[in-house]
Amino acid sequence: MRRKLFGLVVAALTVVGLAGCGTAEAAPAPAPQKIETMSMSEAGEYYQQLIAPLNEKINAYSDAVNSGDVLTISETAGAAAKASQKAADDMRAKQWPEKVQKYADATADDLEALAPLYKQTSEIATITEIDSIWSDYVSNGASITLRKALGLKSAQEATAAKIGDTQTNGSLELTVKKVAQQATINYDTCENSCSSGTYAPKSAPDGQQYFVASVVVKNNSNASIDITCGYPLKITAANKEGARFDPIESLYQVQGNPGCNDGLQPGQSADVVYPFEIGSDVAIESLVWQDMTYLEQGGSQPPAETYYSVN
């Protein structure tokens, strides 16, 4: 949908009749009011204020989809539709700094494209209809560029938790207890996808080190999850440049981790150690994680990724 230029609506002129005069002269049209261009700091503050309510609505919708509750999906999608259109209108109501105007315009376009999709989603009768509604949508990514141009953190980084905080993503909770850079980890001596129950230090490859995150995972889903041999939780370690590192394979062989196929039952928590092999000169800034239980428990899509600051 192309951006439309919005101007001020000029009221119709009133013809004033004077006694004894056969004609009346029209009053001059008022000069249009000029919209002041925001400074970069004003634009950054304005964008954060207008986008925050929309992010709340989208997060609520994402949680509803993950739960599979069609009624709640419908309600939250309707709210997200209204919030998307309002955010687009609010963006177009301001004059942005010249260097970011094109990114603001493109972001408004993307928001306006979201509104009818959320509106259609609010009218669904079954959860399987969601995929067909959203199958062709691809974000133009302008909001990410706009945030960078305005000197703002990403939406995820702005709401990142800190070590010790408990963060929720979908039906899972994550609490990071500590992180450390280590030359070795305690690993099962059996090595080849088996478990002997005895452990010894395992060194990182040459030029590498381990970034180790010790966390607590709580399962609030409706079924058991396999933390170390399944894929209920996607987690990566990210540096400031945005490079992401996967945890090592065979997590069940790390000392203290749940065993392979140990079911973490609904409502239960487990301590988990996630080692990541990274370069010796790499500095990790955040853990990026996401509830993936929908793959086994149903649902059409996962919630958005969540950032956990660890620096």
Secondary structure, 3 states (H helix, E strand, C coil): CCCCCCCCCCCCCCCCCCCCCCCCCCCCCCCCCCCCECCHHHHHHHHHHHHHHHHHHHHHHHHHHHHCCHHHHHHHHHHHHHHHHHHHHHHHCCECCCCCHHHHHHHHHHHHHHHHHHHHHCCCCCCCHHHHHHCCCCCCCHHHHHHHHCCCCCHHHHCCECCCCEEEECCEEEEEEEEEEECEEEEECCCCCCCCCCEEEEECCCCEEEEEEEEEEEECCCCCEECCCCCCEEEEEEECCCCEECECCCHHHECCCCCCCCEECCCCEEEEEEEEEEECCCCEEEEEEEECCHHHHCCCCCCCCEEEECC
